[in-house]
Amino acid sequence: MTMDNADLRAVWLTLQLAGAVTVLLLLVGTPIAWWLSRTRSRAKGAVGAVVALPLVLPPTVIGFYLLVAMGPKGPFGQLTEALGLGVLPFTFAGLVVASAIYSLPFMVQPLQNAFETIGERPLEVAATLRASPWDAFWSVAVPLARPGFVSGAILSFAHTVGEFGVVLMIGGNIPDKTRVVSVLIYDHVEALEYMQAHGLAGAMLAFSFIVLLTLYTLNPRAVRNVS
Amino acid sequence: MKARMLRPKVTVAESKTMPDNGNGIMIAVVMILSRGNTLRHIRLTLSALLAVLTFAAYADEVLVAVAANFTAPMQQIAAEFEKDTGHRAVLSFGATGKFFAQISNGGPFEILLSADDETPARLEKELLAAPHTRFTYAIGKLVLWSAQAGYVDARGEVLKSGRFAHLALANPKTAPYGAAAIEAMKKLGVLENLAPRFVQGENIAQAYQFVASGNAELGFVALSQVYKDGSITSGSAWIVPASLHAPIRQDAVVLATGKNNRAAAALMDYLRTNKARAIIKSYGYEF
């Protein structure tokens, strides 16, 4: 097992990416999960299906559509260019957005389950105590849904670390920007640098096992709900 | 009557498309026998059967690993090959380096059409390829290409202008066209300036995709990807002079797994025919 400087930089970049995606998903995923757990709207099924799409779509499909949509000819690319952000493929920000889309169900589904488990009752009680919905959400729902937040965050983080296909499609393999561990392992294998590939791949295997072990020990129920 | 006489022939042709030759023959025999009552029919049946068996004896499949840059010409050659010989070439496209890793770990490929000459030589040295089968099936050309018309000038001066954000190329560590691009930029003295703008495709097909989608303004791709019958198919391009990089010799080799496959030998011969060479040439390769 050997790891050189380039390997360590890829590890650091991967951790930054996974961290940024997890934070972004906590911000975006929470309201979606909350809405899904409370709504009686007919759109619930459709929204739930869209959220779950990355579970079944091959990463190549997501990567390909993102490359086209976020490119200078795509609608999303034209929007980001109009906003002065430039186009997102080949950038760290682009990877964050793409990975967040790809890992969305891993945040939303545990959260939605946790919110649904709470039921109406505690929130009704909070309302009778004159708590505003906003207040009730923060002081009742969030503490009660803590296991969901923990599972969602751990799974999103781990899933982003393990992501490969989407990054390969839109990353461009740029050191310190888009060359994450999974892509670098692929590079090493292709270049027949099996020793270096072993170093990173072994570390990845150990990391993934520890994450899942932690999750199964801490919160076995939430894991079952996702899978 | 005429239509009837033609029928067994149709049956023969049908058996060609059956995935398994054994089953194909069985079905053909059953179909023919169920029809033939008179002596005349039996004679016809026998000759048809003979034709089926003869065909089956020659029709083999060969699994070919094809370097990504050779995708389009090889698809065309494989179709002609099947038409002319009855053998079927099953194609798999990708980066040469990846194929090497797969072949050395027991991959099932029987022929490698490499993007370089080193990989086949190495396979032969490591006894993974059949000896004395290597030959250069094409010499590739590197091209600087943009999907926008008028973006790349006829002398590649755009590289020095540096007025772009992304320059796509294939991974130079694993793809010969990527290595050739690095060599050319080094000779032009622009490598250090441009390196921060590199976006690397896993293979030459992905480099092309980055440019074609407009995400990279320009990039180094294989001429075969943007050239057909004497001209650039879209956008603008500069064919990098051969003096700026070592020639990209693309060698073919029969792998150890394909040593006894007649279809493999037939395909290697077919690649040298004038018909195949005309196709290869039409995509801008040389010999």
Interface residues (C-beta under 8 A of the other chain):
Chain A: L67 V68 M70 G71 P72 K73 G86 V87 P89 F90 L168 M169 I170 G172 N173 I174 Y186 D187 V189 E190 A191 L192
Chain B: A95 G97 K98 F100 A101 A165 H166 A168 N171 K173 T174 F198 V199 Q200 G201 E202 Q206 Q209 F210 S213 G214 N215 A216
